[in-house]
Amino acid sequence: MSKNKITLMSRASLGLAVSVVIFNAQAIQLYSDDSKTLNFDLSGAMGLFHSGKNYNQWGNKNAGSSNWQEGFVKYGLSGTLPAGDSSQLYSAFSMVTSGSFGDGDAGGFTNGSERLTKIEDASLGWRSGDIFPALGKDGLDFSFGRQPLYIGDGFLIAGDGLNFGKGLLDDQWNRGGAYYITARRNFDRTAILRLGGKEGVHGMVGWFKSDNPAQADTEMAFSTLEYTEERGTVGLTYLKGLSVDKQLATGYYAERGDMDVYSIRAQGNAGVPDLFLNAEYAIEDRPSGRETAWNAEAAYTFSEKPWKPTIGYRYSRYSKEWDALFNGFSRGYGTWFQGEVAANYAGPFNSNNSTHMLYLKGQPSDTVSVGALLYDFSTLHKGNAVNFDGQELDLYLDWVATPNVVVSPLVGLYKPSADADHGGVQLGDNNLNVYGQLIFNFTF
């Protein structure tokens, strides 16, 4: 396989973190009094997948279809202790057991033989309570260790969620499989200081280091400044690249240690209760030059109508050498894995492309939501690049079967412009791929 293909795929930020339906996470309470808590936390997911077509990302798939299964279980303890006045210590420790089965996924990121148990959470934090009234409730919050990190809408940072498996580069990128459902999402090492709570002026400053070989063990510092009120949030983000493992880094990944990233974003309803607006513009300054990416989205919910339908549109654009960093799932399908087939197996992978997304969703009942997402993908600079032009339609349903279980079937129809013999990646032909998945999410 060529170095260019390895570089192309290493930039991908793939896999979907959780179901679109977000339900209240619970815990099994082992102990609780006025100042101390101890919980047993249990969550996980299982997925059944079928793709009528395979994709030539690594040279390890043949023309035809794939059937595979993925699963993980996360289990551990979390708790709180008083730390003087109204402040509080909090901590979490958990393990994740994951696996992929069957043929492995349609893009060849897993081969179905992956099994791994490993620490996922190992963090300690302190929050200020009412000690600093000017900063608000818990206006000072410091935590460190192995933990998640999300910034804004997840356009740049939404955890460390690449979960590649075996069969890639002599297995050196293996992270235990469960590629689509993303068993592992936490950064290996972090130090995060949050200031100002969640209203008015607030922000974060900190540092993180990945132990993910598919991310070249990237290390970065970050800071954010936000202002939040009833109409929405505006925010600024700065990321400073500190280091990468040069033995793992290829292409522009090798520049992450000398990269500065800036973004400005806004999200809210602008004072119109049923309106949703979101936009972000980001710049990457690297030794080789400047890259940009941006998106703009608008949606409206007819809250007085049956099913409370929402219709929305978003446009996103990523320049030729844009590094997608750690973007990922934040608020539903399409953020920021655009197209369940395209984002996970076929491409594009949020670089050198523009995407139109039109979506419609509704809520037939308190426990059921349905939706449809239509995508049009265009490769910006073709030249020697892979042709990722195509269209996709995804139809999904999310059912809260019990307070602890969400069942999520989805059907995807993906049509690329070119097959693998003519500049694309779909093996065999460029006919319509019928894709299906059924995912069970649970939490206690």
Secondary structure, DSSP 8 states (H G I E B T S, - for coil): --HHHHHHHHT------S-SS------EEEEE-SS-EEEEEEEEEEEEEEESS-B-SSS---SS-EEEEEEEEEEEEEEEEE-STT-EEEEEEEEEEEEEEET--TTSS--S--EEEEEEEEEEEEE-TTS-GGG-TT-EEEEEEEE--EETTSSSEE-------SSSTTTTT---S-TTTTS---EEEEEEEEESTTSEEEEEEEEEE---GGGTT-EEEEEEEEEEETTEEEEEEEEEEEE--TTT--GGGGGGGG-EEEEEEEEE-TT-TTEEEEEEEEEEEETTEEEEEEEEEEEEE-TTSTT--EEEEEEEEE-TT---TB---SSSTTSS--STTIIIII---SSSEEEEEEEEEEEEETTEEEEEEEEEEEES--TTS----EEEEEEEEEEEEETTEEEEEEEEEEEESSBGGGTS-BSS-SS-EEEEEEEEEEE-
